[in-house]
Amino acid sequence: MPDLIEVITEESSRPGGRHESLAAYRGEIAIRVWAGPPGDPTVQASGAGWRRGVTWLPYMPRNFVTPPFPGYTSGHSTFSRSAAEVLAAVTGTPFLPGGLGSFVATENRYLAIEHGPGRTVELQWATYYDAADLAGLSRRFGGIHPYYDDYPSRIAGSRIGSKAWEKARELYGPGTVTLCHAPAGASRAETIEVGAASVDAHLAHGDHPGPCAGGR
């Protein structure tokens, strides 16, 4: 793959060539990837460059190498999707509270393995499923799982989460949620049980999860 994966040749490793620093390894595979942890990650960023394929490292701390076990399945993809299924069932909607969740990685303050990110990055998700998908993608970006560990694991996680919710309802009753309800104009709140599909509406009107203080 030109410009990404190449054989180190006499021509490419000549002075000024793209593989100049790898001249001692002609005939080997060179890959253009993250250059590895910098000397001082608090002020330095390595960027990308050519390195020997056999010295590749994932985009992780040096002591966190690709796990020495078979990749399939991706745990992050599986349990994140399972959690998404359960949260959507409990709340009665796949959407995060307020319709949008976010996380901000501040410029040059968030990363630990090198100085970065180079600019502030805000991640946003509309649904629990969006957030779960990104959890699986993060393991691919980190060099821990390939895509064929990710997608089947999302499917497995969806099935597991749905079955877990069904089992919870079987063991603990119908899909009801306990809320502390504050009726408009009332002087005191009261504890109520509502269907999972009604939770969002109650929370929007000022109710709170769990029983009211004092047991009322």
Number of C-alpha atoms within 10 A of each C-alpha: 7 8 10 11 16 19 18 22 19 15 13 17 18 14 11 9 14 16 26 17 14 20 19 12 16 16 12 15 17 25 23 17 19 17 17 22 20 15 11 12 15 15 12 15 22 16 12 12 15 21 20 19 16 10 10 17 19 18 22 18 13 11 6 11 15 15 10 6 6 9 15 14 17 24 19 22 28 27 21 23 30 26 21 24 25 22 19 19 18 18 20 16 19 19 20 20 15 9 11 12 16 11 10 11 15 15 14 18 16 15 16 14 19 24 20 20 16 12 11 13 13 10 11 14 18 16 18 23 23 17 20 23 20 17 19 26 18 14 21 19 14 15 16 18 24 17 15 13 21 24 18 16 24 25 14 16 25 23 15 19 22 19 15 16 19 15 12 14 13 11 9 9 9 12 19 18 18 17 21 22 22 19 13 10 6 8 7 11 17 17 20 18 15 14 14 18 17 14 22 17 10 17 15 11 12 12 21 17 15 14 18 19 10 7 8 11
